[in-house]
Amino acid sequence: MKILLTGSAGFIGLHVALKLLSRGDEVVGIDNINDYYDIGLKHGRLAASGIRKEDAVPGAVVKSSLFPGYRFIRMDLLDRDGLSALFAREGFDAVCNLAAQAGVRYSLRNPQAYVDSNITGFLNILEGCRHHRVGHLVFASSSSVYGLNERMPFSVSDNVDHPVSFYGATKKSNELMAHTYSHLFGIPVTGLRFFTVYGPWGRPDMAPILFTKAILEGREINVFNNGEMQRDFTYIDDIAEGVIRVISRPPAGDPAWSGADPDPSRSRAPYRIYNIGNSAPVKLLDFIGTIEGKLGKKAIKKMLPMQPGDVVATYADVTDLVKDIGYAPSTSLDEGIGRFVDWYLEYYGR
């Protein structure tokens, strides 16, 4: 397959790219390499896929030195004309849209960045798929859409009309936009609600790197809601494997779907929504304890109240994904944290 992969300098994007390339797909990766967090880490990820920092200048088509089937273009999703030309030139079989403005708390301070990337940028992707007859669009949604929902585990059949962060609201918007295009133009679309992903090359604004760095430096770590939190931590390899399996399986419309009793995860249109997580929530204090064990050093914990935009627990019901694509996350927390800590110590130095 020839696949457009957006956000290919991102955490999940790198791992998906490597798996696609290892199975022989042709991949065109795009990323704007913005400075929401350390761009050095983004260039490090690109280097791991054979793209040199010196070559990754805006608009240049860079061929990977490691994978003959990989090309990278530094491009923003807001570049409507550039994206349209790319779609017309390449004739993609599938698009995997992982590019987004990430971060729950940051969305409270800078909502415009989320409108630009997650709404307008996603619209440009939808338009590209519409006008150039892409065979399957897979896009990143988020467990943040569940918001105030307290029913556990989170099911794709649950109502998600009460997000508690603007980031979550933009991801819910993506799902609605995608369904509209699938319904109107027959585009096969699959949305993946990612749960808390961790592993090598992870984002520095997320808990694993924040905690590891602070523990090694002897600084306090912020533990919100006094540690009474649970997250469905999912190792990156399990996530990436699920994503590429989904890419190869475009959905069909469900003729049994009824508007009188609508299931929000499917439609008469070729549209599906899946949770993708570990389906095994971990207490935050246990997660911290596992990092402590791998580092051989205790954390200094600063207990804090709940933060705006946060939820107490996440827990993915992945029944549909298991049934439809054989998704089977298999990496234990102990194994996954061990791999993450080994990478951290190698990349950042002891």
Secondary structure per residue as TSV (DSSP state, phi and psi in degrees):
chain	resnum	aa	ss	phi	psi
A	1	M	-	360.0	150.7
A	2	K	E	-102.8	120.8
A	3	I	E	-125.2	131.9
A	4	L	E	-88.9	123.3
A	5	L	E	-117.2	108.4
A	6	T	E	-89.5	150.2
A	7	G	T	73.4	32.7
A	8	S	T	-76.1	-10.2
A	9	A	T	-93.7	5.8
A	10	G	S	-86.9	174.7
A	11	F	H	-59.6	-60.8
A	12	I	H	-69.2	-36.8
A	13	G	H	-57.0	-44.1
A	14	L	H	-59.1	-49.0
A	15	H	H	-68.1	-36.5
A	16	V	H	-66.0	-43.0
A	17	A	H	-57.8	-47.1
A	18	L	H	-63.0	-38.7
A	19	K	H	-70.3	-41.0
A	20	L	H	-62.2	-44.6
A	21	L	H	-67.1	-35.9
A	22	S	H	-68.6	-23.3
A	23	R	T	-94.9	0.7
A	24	G	T	100.8	9.8
A	25	D	-	-74.8	156.7
A	26	E	E	-94.8	126.9
A	27	V	E	-124.4	130.7
A	28	V	E	-109.8	115.5
A	29	G	E	-101.5	139.1
A	30	I	E	-129.6	149.3
A	31	D	E	-164.2	143.0
A	32	N	-	-89.1	-6.0
A	33	I	-	50.0	52.9
A	34	N	-	-74.5	170.8
A	35	D	S	-101.6	29.1
A	36	Y	S	-56.9	-37.2
A	37	Y	S	-140.9	178.2
A	38	D	-	-45.0	113.4
A	39	I	H	-72.2	-18.0
A	40	G	H	-60.9	-37.9
A	41	L	H	-66.7	-38.8
A	42	K	H	-64.0	-42.5
A	43	H	H	-67.4	-31.8
A	44	G	H	-63.1	-41.5
A	45	R	H	-63.2	-45.0
A	46	L	H	-60.6	-40.1
A	47	A	H	-62.0	-34.7
A	48	A	H	-66.2	-18.9
A	49	S	T	-106.3	11.7
A	50	G	T	89.4	19.5
A	51	I	-	-111.4	115.0
A	52	R	-	-77.5	142.8
A	53	K	G	-56.3	-40.1
A	54	E	G	-64.0	-26.8
A	55	D	G	-90.1	-18.7
A	56	A	-	-84.0	66.1
A	57	V	-	-99.9	152.8
A	58	P	B	-53.0	128.7
A	59	G	T	87.2	-17.5
A	60	A	-	-75.8	139.8
A	61	V	E	-92.4	113.2
A	62	V	E	-107.8	125.8
A	63	K	E	-88.8	137.7
A	64	S	-	-69.3	140.7
A	65	S	S	-83.5	-8.5
A	66	L	S	-109.9	-29.1
A	67	F	-	-129.9	112.5
A	68	P	T	-59.0	-25.1
A	69	G	T	-90.6	10.0
A	70	Y	E	-117.5	128.5
A	71	R	E	-127.2	145.9
A	72	F	E	-126.0	140.5
A	73	I	E	-131.1	126.2
A	74	R	E	-78.6	108.2
A	75	M	-	-150.8	146.4
A	76	D	-	-98.9	143.3
A	77	L	T	-62.8	-19.5
A	78	L	T	-76.9	-9.9
A	79	D	-	-80.4	80.5
A	80	R	H	-60.5	-45.0
A	81	D	H	-66.8	-42.3
A	82	G	H	-63.4	-41.3
A	83	L	H	-65.1	-44.0
A	84	S	H	-59.6	-42.9
A	85	A	H	-65.4	-38.2
A	86	L	H	-63.3	-46.3
A	87	F	H	-59.8	-44.3
A	88	A	H	-65.8	-38.1
A	89	R	H	-74.2	-37.4
A	90	E	H	-93.6	-33.7
A	91	G	-	63.5	62.1
A	92	F	-	-70.1	141.3
A	93	D	S	-77.7	-34.8
A	94	A	E	-149.7	157.0
A	95	V	E	-125.7	132.3
A	96	C	E	-116.6	106.0
A	97	N	E	-96.2	99.7
A	98	L	-	-107.7	-5.7
A	99	A	-	-70.3	134.7
A	100	A	-	-170.2	157.8
A	101	Q	-	-80.4	114.7
A	102	A	-	-94.7	171.9
A	103	G	-	101.5	122.4
A	104	V	T	-76.1	-51.5
A	105	R	T	-68.9	-35.7
A	106	Y	H	-63.2	-27.6
A	107	S	H	-68.3	-19.1
A	108	L	H	-75.7	-26.7
A	109	R	H	-96.3	-30.6
A	110	N	-	-137.7	66.3
A	111	P	H	-63.6	-27.5
A	112	Q	H	-61.3	-35.2
A	113	A	H	-61.0	-31.5
A	114	Y	H	-77.5	-35.7
A	115	V	I	-64.9	-45.0
A	116	D	I	-61.1	-53.4
A	117	S	I	-81.7	-50.1
A	118	N	I	-82.4	-24.1
A	119	I	I	-103.8	-63.8
A	120	T	I	-65.2	-44.3
A	121	G	I	-60.8	-41.8
A	122	F	H	-67.2	-36.6
A	123	L	H	-58.9	-41.2
A	124	N	H	-63.8	-35.3
A	125	I	H	-66.1	-45.4
A	126	L	H	-59.5	-41.4
A	127	E	H	-64.9	-39.4
A	128	G	H	-61.6	-43.4
A	129	C	H	-65.7	-37.4
A	130	R	H	-65.0	-49.3
A	131	H	H	-82.5	-13.6
A	132	H	T	-124.0	19.4
A	133	R	T	49.1	53.0
A	134	V	-	-68.1	138.8
A	135	G	S	-75.9	-21.4
A	136	H	E	-164.6	129.3
A	137	L	E	-110.0	120.1
A	138	V	E	-109.3	131.1
A	139	F	E	-134.7	153.6
A	140	A	E	-83.5	118.8
A	141	S	E	-104.6	-154.8
A	142	S	E	-158.9	151.6
A	143	S	G	-63.9	-14.9
A	144	S	G	-62.1	-19.9
A	145	V	G	-64.4	-21.7
A	146	Y	G	-71.4	-25.1
A	147	G	T	49.6	-118.6
A	148	L	T	-80.0	-1.7
A	149	N	-	-58.6	128.8
A	150	E	-	-111.4	-0.5
A	151	R	-	-77.0	126.4
A	152	M	S	-116.2	142.8
A	153	P	S	-73.1	161.7
A	154	F	B	-66.0	126.5
A	155	S	-	-111.9	144.1
A	156	V	T	-65.8	-12.3
A	157	S	T	-88.2	-5.7
A	158	D	S	-73.7	154.4
A	159	N	-	-70.6	136.6
A	160	V	-	-128.1	47.8
A	161	D	-	-94.2	9.2
A	162	H	-	-132.6	62.4
A	163	P	-	-66.3	154.0
A	164	V	S	-116.4	6.1
A	165	S	S	-136.3	153.0
A	166	F	H	-67.0	-32.9
A	167	Y	H	-56.5	-48.4
A	168	G	H	-60.8	-36.7
A	169	A	H	-65.1	-39.0
A	170	T	H	-68.3	-33.5
A	171	K	H	-70.8	-38.3
A	172	K	H	-62.0	-39.3
A	173	S	H	-60.7	-41.1
A	174	N	H	-57.3	-42.2
A	175	E	H	-63.5	-41.2
A	176	L	H	-68.0	-42.9
A	177	M	H	-61.4	-44.4
A	178	A	H	-63.2	-40.7
A	179	H	H	-63.8	-41.3
A	180	T	H	-58.6	-46.3
A	181	Y	H	-67.6	-36.6
A	182	S	H	-63.9	-42.9
A	183	H	H	-67.0	-45.6
A	184	L	H	-76.8	-36.6
A	185	F	H	-120.3	3.6
A	186	G	-	70.5	22.8
A	187	I	-	-79.2	123.0
A	188	P	-	-67.3	123.5
A	189	V	E	-133.4	135.4
A	190	T	E	-129.3	126.9
A	191	G	E	-104.4	137.2
A	192	L	E	-116.3	118.2
A	193	R	E	-86.8	99.2
A	194	F	E	-73.2	137.9
A	195	F	-	-100.1	-176.8
A	196	T	-	-62.2	110.2
A	197	V	E	-98.6	137.9
A	198	Y	E	-141.3	163.6
A	199	G	S	144.0	-176.5
A	200	P	T	-56.1	142.2
A	201	W	T	71.9	18.8
A	202	G	-	-67.0	169.0
A	203	R	-	-73.1	138.5
A	204	P	T	-75.1	-8.3
A	205	D	T	-93.4	4.0
A	206	M	S	-104.6	162.9
A	207	A	H	-53.9	-45.7
A	208	P	H	-56.7	-46.7
A	209	I	H	-74.0	-40.9
A	210	L	H	-58.0	-46.2
A	211	F	H	-67.5	-46.5
A	212	T	H	-62.1	-45.7
A	213	K	H	-61.7	-45.8
A	214	A	H	-66.1	-41.3
A	215	I	H	-61.0	-46.4
A	216	L	H	-65.0	-31.4
A	217	E	H	-90.5	-1.4
A	218	G	T	73.3	25.0
A	219	R	-	-100.9	161.9
A	220	E	E	-66.8	148.2
A	221	I	E	-110.8	141.8
A	222	N	E	-82.7	122.6
A	223	V	E	-116.1	104.3
A	224	F	G	-80.8	157.9
A	225	N	G	53.6	32.3
A	226	N	G	53.7	30.5
A	227	G	G	84.8	-4.0
A	228	E	-	-83.5	61.8
A	229	M	-	-130.5	150.5
A	230	Q	E	-132.7	140.7
A	231	R	E	-134.0	144.3
A	232	D	-	-86.0	70.5
A	233	F	-	-62.8	129.8
A	234	T	E	-130.6	128.7
A	235	Y	E	-72.5	143.3
A	236	I	H	-59.1	-38.0
A	237	D	H	-63.0	-37.3
A	238	D	H	-66.8	-39.5
A	239	I	H	-63.6	-49.9
A	240	A	H	-62.6	-39.4
A	241	E	H	-62.9	-41.7
A	242	G	H	-62.7	-41.2
A	243	V	H	-61.8	-47.4
A	244	I	H	-70.6	-29.5
A	245	R	H	-65.6	-39.7
A	246	V	H	-65.3	-42.0
A	247	I	H	-54.8	-37.9
A	248	S	T	-79.6	-0.3
A	249	R	-	-130.1	78.4
A	250	P	-	-64.9	142.6
A	251	P	-	-78.5	156.3
A	252	A	-	-108.3	160.8
A	253	G	-	-66.6	152.9
A	254	D	-	-100.9	105.7
A	255	P	T	-66.1	-18.6
A	256	A	T	-87.6	-4.9
A	257	W	-	-63.9	138.8
A	258	S	-	-125.7	129.9
A	259	G	T	-70.4	-15.3
A	260	A	T	-77.1	-25.5
A	261	D	S	-142.2	69.7
A	262	P	-	-73.5	129.2
A	263	D	-	-89.8	116.3
A	264	P	T	-68.2	-10.1
A	265	S	T	-89.2	-4.7
A	266	R	B	-150.6	-178.1
A	267	S	-	-166.3	171.0
A	268	R	S	-67.3	-27.0
A	269	A	S	-74.3	162.3
A	270	P	S	-76.4	78.7
A	271	Y	E	-142.6	131.1
A	272	R	E	-140.4	148.2
A	273	I	E	-121.6	133.7
A	274	Y	E	-128.3	147.5
A	275	N	E	-80.6	141.5
A	276	I	E	-132.9	105.7
A	277	G	S	-156.9	-169.0
A	278	N	-	-91.2	-18.8
A	279	S	S	58.0	37.7
A	280	A	-	-154.3	82.3
A	281	P	-	-59.2	146.0
A	282	V	E	-121.5	135.3
A	283	K	E	-65.5	139.1
A	284	L	H	-57.2	-40.1
A	285	L	H	-66.8	-31.3
A	286	D	H	-70.5	-37.7
A	287	F	H	-61.6	-46.8
A	288	I	H	-61.3	-41.1
A	289	G	H	-62.1	-36.0
A	290	T	H	-67.4	-41.1
A	291	I	H	-62.5	-44.3
A	292	E	H	-56.4	-43.5
A	293	G	H	-63.1	-40.7
A	294	K	H	-72.2	-31.3
A	295	L	H	-85.3	-19.9
A	296	G	T	68.8	32.6
A	297	K	S	-152.0	138.6
A	298	K	-	-82.0	149.0
A	299	A	-	-85.9	148.3
A	300	I	E	-97.0	110.8
A	301	K	E	-97.2	132.5
A	302	K	E	-110.8	107.1
A	303	M	E	-78.6	128.0
A	304	L	-	-130.3	161.2
A	305	P	-	-72.9	173.1
A	306	M	-	-60.1	142.0
A	307	Q	-	-96.4	147.1
A	308	P	T	-57.3	136.6
A	309	G	T	91.9	-13.2
A	310	D	-	-86.8	160.9
A	311	V	-	-123.8	157.3
A	312	V	S	-71.3	-39.1
A	313	A	B	-147.4	150.7
A	314	T	-	-130.0	145.3
A	315	Y	-	-160.4	113.3
A	316	A	B	-91.4	128.6
A	317	D	-	-88.3	110.3
A	318	V	-	-107.5	21.6
A	319	T	H	-53.5	-46.7
A	320	D	H	-64.2	-40.5
A	321	L	H	-68.3	-37.2
A	322	V	H	-63.0	-45.3
A	323	K	H	-67.7	-41.0
A	324	D	H	-84.7	-34.9
A	325	I	H	-126.8	2.7
A	326	G	-	73.4	27.7
A	327	Y	-	-61.7	130.0
A	328	A	-	-148.0	82.2
A	329	P	-	-59.5	133.0
A	330	S	-	-130.5	0.4
A	331	T	-	-91.1	118.4
A	332	S	-	-70.3	159.2
A	333	L	H	-60.3	-42.6
A	334	D	H	-61.0	-43.9
A	335	E	H	-67.8	-45.8
A	336	G	H	-63.9	-44.7
A	337	I	H	-65.6	-35.8
A	338	G	H	-60.3	-44.6
A	339	R	H	-66.0	-40.5
A	340	F	H	-63.0	-47.4
A	341	V	H	-63.8	-39.8
A	342	D	H	-59.5	-44.4
A	343	W	H	-64.3	-45.1
A	344	Y	H	-57.9	-47.4
A	345	L	H	-65.6	-33.2
A	346	E	H	-73.9	-44.5
A	347	Y	H	-74.1	-45.9
A	348	Y	H	-93.1	-12.2
A	349	G	-	86.4	148.6
A	350	R	-	-75.8	360.0
